[in-house]
Amino acid sequence: MYITRHMKGRIAEVLRNWPARDVRFICVSTGGRILGLGDIGANGMAIAIGKLQIYTACAAVPPECMLPVLLDIGTTNAVLRPTRFISDCVSRRPRSGTR
């Protein structure tokens, strides 16, 4: 599930759209500071999904009980900003302390 800044004030409503009701694990990422890859923004969803797959493989947690979330708040990677097809949030990532 992708959550953007444009969803501010209605995140609970957006989360209720997830089809599974028995969510046991949530992995939240911004796609920034991914080890070895740097800031890949919205393209980091595969990392959140992969982390949750480890719970399925190692702890037998059913995959339908997992919720990968990517907070799409932009990227500091100038190369990715003009070519991001997944997201409508193509701005520069805000710095710490800004909203």
Backbone as ProteinMPNN parsed JSONL, in Angstrom:
{"seq_chain_A": "MYITRHMKGRIAEVLRNWPARDVRFICVSTGGRILGLGDIGANGMAIAIGKLQIYTACAAVPPECMLPVLLDIGTTNAVLRPTRFISDCVSRRPRSGTR", "coords_chain_A": {"N_chain_A": [[0.84, -1.162, 0.0], [0.608, 2.135, -0.907], [1.208, 5.233, 0.567], [0.699, 8.612, 0.38], [1.721, 12.084, 0.768], [-0.477, 13.521, 0.042], [-2.589, 12.236, 1.112], [-2.903, 13.003, 3.685], [-4.613, 13.325, 6.715], [-6.548, 11.496, 6.096], [-5.609, 8.945, 6.421], [-6.337, 6.726, 8.002], [-8.712, 5.989, 6.764], [-7.729, 5.224, 4.249], [-6.113, 3.034, 4.975], [-8.093, 1.275, 5.796], [-8.978, 0.298, 3.408], [-7.446, -1.869, 2.733], [-7.61, -5.215, 1.747], [-7.399, -7.479, 3.457], [-8.308, -8.452, 6.764], [-7.132, -9.543, 8.996], [-4.488, -8.512, 9.845], [-1.237, -8.997, 10.824], [1.444, -8.298, 10.779], [3.218, -5.395, 9.907], [5.191, -3.722, 7.608], [6.842, -0.812, 7.308], [8.128, 1.656, 5.177], [10.093, 4.326, 3.76], [11.498, 4.191, 1.546], [13.922, 5.345, 1.576], [17.425, 5.541, 2.288], [18.156, 2.84, 1.85], [20.032, 0.053, 2.335], [22.915, -0.102, 0.511], [21.599, 0.724, -1.775], [20.718, 3.304, -1.466], [18.621, 6.221, -1.567], [15.722, 5.296, -2.896], [13.145, 5.995, -3.143], [9.708, 5.63, -4.037], [10.177, 3.296, -5.36], [11.073, 1.538, -3.516], [9.254, -0.28, -2.509], [9.465, -3.026, -2.999], [11.387, -3.818, -1.187], [10.088, -3.631, 1.329], [8.115, -5.59, 0.925], [9.748, -7.846, 0.543], [10.968, -8.063, 3.077], [8.764, -8.792, 4.625], [8.216, -11.249, 3.467], [10.178, -12.824, 4.544], [9.207, -13.37, 7.096], [7.139, -15.075, 6.422], [8.564, -17.209, 5.256], [10.332, -18.024, 7.31], [8.915, -18.07, 9.724], [6.437, -19.024, 9.216], [4.258, -17.319, 8.932], [1.185, -16.476, 7.601], [1.007, -15.1, 4.302], [-1.163, -13.453, 3.68], [-1.648, -12.116, 5.989], [-0.09, -9.936, 6.207], [1.059, -6.583, 5.783], [2.484, -4.519, 3.574], [3.78, -1.265, 3.604], [4.426, 1.74, 1.987], [5.581, 4.849, 2.594], [5.181, 7.351, 0.626], [6.953, 9.925, 0.212], [8.433, 11.445, -1.455], [11.744, 11.885, -2.886], [15.296, 12.106, -2.427], [16.872, 11.594, -4.483], [17.845, 12.867, -7.343], [17.923, 11.85, -9.913], [15.879, 9.974, -10.058], [13.52, 11.439, -9.654], [12.316, 12.788, -12.028], [11.467, 10.539, -13.428], [9.653, 8.884, -12.18], [7.166, 6.62, -12.203], [5.285, 5.295, -10.651], [4.338, 6.889, -8.624], [2.529, 9.831, -7.562], [3.804, 11.698, -6.262], [6.29, 13.454, -6.749], [8.158, 15.095, -5.68], [10.92, 16.649, -3.93], [12.206, 14.967, -1.105], [11.095, 15.91, 2.124], [13.059, 17.597, 4.63], [14.235, 16.579, 7.899], [12.097, 17.464, 10.577], [10.368, 19.054, 9.118], [7.054, 19.431, 7.778]], "CA_chain_A": [[0.0, 0.0, 0.0], [1.343, 3.386, -0.992], [0.567, 6.354, 1.251], [1.378, 9.842, -0.018], [1.404, 13.297, 1.549], [-1.801, 14.001, -0.365], [-3.578, 11.488, 1.899], [-2.884, 13.515, 5.046], [-5.936, 13.54, 7.287], [-7.45, 10.38, 5.786], [-4.799, 7.718, 6.379], [-7.132, 5.618, 8.557], [-9.64, 5.591, 5.7], [-6.935, 4.533, 3.229], [-5.721, 1.735, 5.523], [-9.281, 0.4, 5.82], [-9.179, -0.271, 2.071], [-6.671, -3.104, 2.569], [-8.635, -6.268, 1.719], [-7.289, -8.435, 4.57], [-8.678, -7.897, 8.07], [-6.291, -10.146, 10.03], [-3.114, -8.07, 9.612], [-0.413, -9.271, 12.006], [2.738, -7.644, 10.631], [3.271, -4.277, 8.967], [6.53, -3.209, 7.349], [6.702, 0.545, 6.781], [9.376, 2.216, 4.673], [9.983, 5.51, 2.904], [12.353, 3.95, 0.387], [15.163, 6.09, 1.745], [18.53, 4.924, 3.016], [18.144, 1.393, 1.705], [21.419, -0.378, 2.359], [23.507, -0.399, -0.782], [20.849, 1.327, -2.879], [20.471, 4.714, -1.196], [17.226, 6.665, -1.562], [15.07, 4.895, -4.144], [11.774, 6.498, -3.104], [8.589, 4.702, -4.184], [10.678, 2.027, -5.873], [11.479, 0.724, -2.376], [8.193, -1.18, -2.06], [9.945, -4.414, -3.047], [12.132, -4.072, 0.051], [9.091, -3.902, 2.367], [7.508, -6.891, 0.615], [10.762, -8.863, 0.804], [11.117, -8.239, 4.527], [7.609, -9.551, 5.106], [8.341, -12.622, 2.976], [11.037, -13.548, 5.483], [8.327, -13.876, 8.158], [6.428, -16.233, 5.871], [9.505, -18.311, 5.05], [10.994, -18.482, 8.535], [8.014, -18.201, 10.873], [5.163, -19.567, 8.716], [3.173, -16.342, 9.027], [0.501, -16.451, 6.297], [1.246, -13.839, 3.597], [-2.35, -12.584, 3.69], [-1.677, -11.417, 7.277], [0.971, -8.941, 6.171], [0.741, -5.331, 5.094], [3.625, -3.662, 3.246], [3.382, 0.138, 3.45], [5.468, 2.659, 1.574], [5.227, 6.258, 2.761], [5.741, 8.007, -0.554], [7.121, 11.331, 0.576], [9.413, 12.036, -2.357], [13.081, 11.29, -2.88], [16.422, 13.03, -2.576], [17.575, 11.13, -5.669], [17.43, 13.736, -8.45], [17.798, 11.049, -11.128], [14.584, 9.287, -10.04], [12.352, 12.335, -9.593], [11.554, 13.004, -13.265], [11.11, 9.29, -14.102], [8.883, 8.044, -11.263], [5.87, 6.31, -12.802], [4.383, 4.72, -9.666], [3.862, 7.855, -7.654], [2.169, 11.2, -7.952], [4.554, 12.54, -5.334], [7.614, 13.481, -7.373], [8.919, 16.203, -5.124], [12.081, 16.337, -3.096], [11.863, 14.518, 0.244], [11.286, 16.974, 3.11], [14.107, 17.356, 5.626], [13.758, 16.327, 9.26], [11.505, 18.613, 11.258], [9.389, 19.739, 8.273], [5.824, 18.655, 7.578]], "C_chain_A": [[0.894, 1.237, 0.0], [0.54, 4.472, -0.284], [1.369, 7.599, 0.914], [1.001, 10.996, 0.904], [0.012, 13.81, 1.23], [-2.914, 13.301, 0.415], [-3.645, 11.958, 3.342], [-4.315, 13.803, 5.514], [-6.922, 12.415, 6.993], [-6.715, 9.047, 5.695], [-5.58, 6.532, 6.937], [-8.11, 5.091, 7.508], [-8.917, 4.787, 4.618], [-6.556, 3.136, 3.725], [-6.9, 0.76, 5.582], [-9.567, -0.224, 4.457], [-8.369, -1.543, 1.833], [-7.634, -4.274, 2.685], [-8.567, -7.249, 2.884], [-7.632, -7.742, 5.883], [-7.77, -8.402, 9.184], [-4.822, -9.8, 9.768], [-2.328, -8.241, 10.91], [0.926, -8.554, 11.973], [2.611, -6.54, 9.593], [4.734, -3.875, 8.83], [6.359, -1.865, 6.657], [8.069, 1.065, 6.365], [9.069, 3.501, 3.912], [10.79, 5.314, 1.628], [13.661, 4.708, 0.459], [16.174, 5.299, 2.55], [18.476, 3.4, 2.981], [19.581, 0.941, 1.479], [21.914, -0.781, 0.97], [22.808, 0.25, -1.966], [20.633, 2.82, -2.692], [18.985, 5.023, -1.179], [16.594, 6.305, -2.897], [13.58, 5.231, -4.128], [10.729, 5.402, -3.219], [9.02, 3.355, -4.745], [11.115, 1.087, -4.755], [10.404, -0.222, -1.877], [8.652, -2.63, -2.053], [10.728, -4.775, -1.79], [11.162, -4.405, 1.178], [8.447, -5.273, 2.152], [8.494, -8.015, 0.928], [10.975, -9.117, 2.282], [9.957, -9.045, 5.095], [7.655, -11.0, 4.634], [9.236, -13.459, 3.881], [10.2, -14.117, 6.63], [7.539, -15.095, 7.68], [7.365, -17.422, 5.774], [10.042, -18.877, 6.357], [10.049, -18.747, 9.705], [6.624, -18.687, 10.478], [3.982, -18.618, 8.946], [2.493, -16.284, 7.662], [0.688, -15.1, 5.599], [0.047, -12.902, 3.6], [-2.499, -11.824, 5.012], [-0.626, -10.315, 7.355], [0.547, -7.72, 5.361], [2.022, -4.548, 4.834], [3.129, -2.239, 2.985], [4.591, 0.947, 3.021], [4.933, 4.077, 1.734], [5.925, 7.018, 1.642], [5.811, 9.503, -0.307], [8.165, 12.024, -0.292], [10.748, 11.331, -2.234], [14.136, 12.381, -2.972], [17.229, 12.685, -3.821], [17.06, 11.9, -6.889], [17.237, 12.968, -9.755], [16.414, 10.395, -11.202], [13.389, 10.232, -10.136], [11.638, 12.526, -10.926], [11.065, 11.713, -13.931], [10.245, 8.388, -13.235], [7.489, 7.851, -11.812], [4.854, 5.82, -11.786], [3.66, 5.817, -8.9], [3.424, 9.175, -8.276], [2.94, 12.192, -7.091], [6.002, 12.594, -5.8], [8.499, 14.599, -6.825], [10.122, 15.705, -4.337], [11.585, 15.97, -1.7], [12.068, 15.666, 1.235], [12.383, 16.603, 4.109], [13.475, 17.127, 6.985], [13.214, 17.614, 9.87], [10.516, 19.386, 10.419], [8.187, 18.845, 8.07], [5.227, 18.922, 6.23]], "O_chain_A": [[1.815, 1.358, 0.808], [-0.663, 4.612, -0.509], [2.579, 7.642, 1.134], [0.08, 10.889, 1.714], [-0.613, 14.465, 2.064], [-4.064, 13.738, 0.374], [-4.37, 11.373, 4.146], [-5.107, 14.432, 4.812], [-8.009, 12.377, 7.57], [-7.142, 8.137, 4.985], [-5.49, 5.433, 6.39], [-8.306, 3.881, 7.387], [-9.439, 3.784, 4.132], [-6.665, 2.163, 2.979], [-6.715, -0.447, 5.431], [-10.331, -1.185, 4.372], [-8.583, -2.228, 0.832], [-8.41, -4.326, 3.639], [-9.597, -7.804, 3.265], [-7.284, -6.579, 6.087], [-7.651, -7.747, 10.219], [-4.01, -10.686, 9.501], [-2.701, -7.705, 11.954], [1.485, -8.235, 13.022], [1.988, -6.715, 8.546], [5.433, -3.708, 9.829], [5.803, -1.784, 5.561], [9.046, 0.934, 7.102], [7.94, 3.732, 3.479], [10.772, 6.162, 0.736], [14.429, 4.712, -0.503], [15.808, 4.482, 3.395], [18.729, 2.748, 3.994], [20.253, 1.393, 0.552], [21.377, -1.698, 0.348], [23.378, 0.317, -3.055], [20.389, 3.532, -3.666], [18.178, 4.169, -0.812], [16.89, 6.929, -3.915], [12.836, 4.796, -5.008], [10.845, 4.36, -2.573], [8.292, 2.371, -4.612], [11.491, -0.054, -5.026], [10.632, -0.918, -0.888], [8.255, -3.391, -1.171], [10.726, -5.934, -1.377], [11.387, -5.366, 1.914], [8.259, -6.027, 3.107], [8.113, -9.027, 1.516], [11.144, -10.263, 2.699], [10.16, -9.895, 5.963], [7.176, -11.89, 5.337], [9.066, -14.675, 3.971], [10.459, -15.23, 7.087], [7.302, -16.03, 8.445], [7.001, -18.53, 6.169], [10.19, -20.092, 6.489], [10.353, -19.56, 10.578], [5.729, -18.752, 11.321], [2.848, -19.06, 9.131], [3.167, -16.064, 6.657], [0.541, -14.057, 6.237], [0.215, -11.685, 3.531], [-3.385, -10.978, 5.14], [-0.312, -9.821, 8.439], [-0.213, -7.816, 4.397], [2.593, -3.973, 5.76], [2.174, -2.035, 2.237], [5.659, 0.848, 3.626], [3.955, 4.459, 1.092], [7.123, 7.289, 1.717], [4.866, 10.245, -0.576], [8.714, 13.059, 0.087], [10.866, 10.306, -1.562], [13.891, 13.451, -3.531], [18.164, 13.403, -4.175], [15.976, 11.617, -7.4], [16.465, 13.396, -10.613], [15.842, 10.275, -12.286], [12.343, 9.844, -10.656], [10.411, 12.428, -10.948], [10.318, 11.781, -14.908], [10.12, 7.203, -13.545], [6.709, 8.801, -11.883], [3.653, 5.92, -12.039], [2.483, 5.671, -8.568], [3.878, 9.572, -9.348], [2.734, 13.401, -7.198], [6.846, 11.854, -5.295], [9.48, 14.991, -7.458], [10.302, 14.507, -4.118], [10.658, 16.589, -1.179], [13.104, 16.329, 1.198], [12.601, 15.425, 4.392], [12.306, 17.449, 7.193], [13.781, 18.695, 9.708], [9.868, 20.298, 10.935], [8.294, 17.624, 8.181], [4.189, 18.354, 5.891]]}, "name": "protein", "num_of_chains": 1, "seq": "MYITRHMKGRIAEVLRNWPARDVRFICVSTGGRILGLGDIGANGMAIAIGKLQIYTACAAVPPECMLPVLLDIGTTNAVLRPTRFISDCVSRRPRSGTR"}
